Amino acid sequence: MTYGQPSIQSRIDDMQARGIDKIAVLPLYPQYSATTTAAVFDKLNRHLAKVRNIPEIRFLKHYYERDSYINALAGSIAKYRQTHGEADKLIFSFHGIPKRCVNKGDPYYEHCKFTAERCAQKLGLNEDQWLMTFQSRFGKEEWLQPYTDKTLAELGQAGVKKLQVVCPAFAADCLETLEEISVENAEIFTEAGGEHLGYIPALNDDAEHIELLVELAYSQLHQW
């Protein structure tokens, strides 16, 4: 874990104690950002700077463009809709970052856009059936837009009754999906006039997700 236990430091120390000298690092952020994926890289390097005999490292930068990721994401949405039915619109809500980060060259916005467009295409959705938004902003500066909470309020006020939201930037559910989206943002939508917001779970331990992680691991370990 980058911010928790087991820590990156403890796992690397354990591997090296067992004689492992080649380590593949797979950050679970499909879309690259300096605020997320690069933070893992930074923490890894801070620890390795203290190690006398550093291991050989391979580091996966992103996997948003892989067909297996898009298929797993689209498949999870399709399965949810088979059980719960379709909504008036599908929202792809990504974790937001300050707009200045993108202005400085962070490719995160383009990675998110590619993910949403390719997944919508895979699902056979037309342009008026889905939207891309950004959640979890804080502070006074401008973050990537459109903002999820404001978009949900606007849709509720415009007469949209049923929405479904998926958060593709998260490999597993956490407070920012289970609390912020499925509880807080659901309330924003219904208070604005909407009837129901369905949160589509992250890929979590879905079989297709596990197969994707295996694929990513083998892609890094190949010929090693």
Secondary structure as UniProt FT lines:
FT   TURN            2..3
FT   HELIX           8..17
FT   TURN            18..19
FT   STRAND          22..25
FT   TURN            34..36
FT   HELIX           37..48
FT   TURN            49..50
FT   STRAND          56..59
FT   TURN            64..65
FT   HELIX           67..84
FT   STRAND          89..95
FT   HELIX           99..103
FT   TURN            104..105
FT   HELIX           108..123
FT   HELIX           127..129
FT   STRAND          130..135
FT   HELIX           148..157
FT   TURN            158..159
FT   STRAND          162..166
FT   TURN            168..169
FT   HELIX           175..178
FT   HELIX           180..185
FT   HELIX           186..191
FT   TURN            192..193
FT   STRAND          196..200
FT   TURN            204..205
FT   HELIX           207..221
FT   TURN            222..223
//
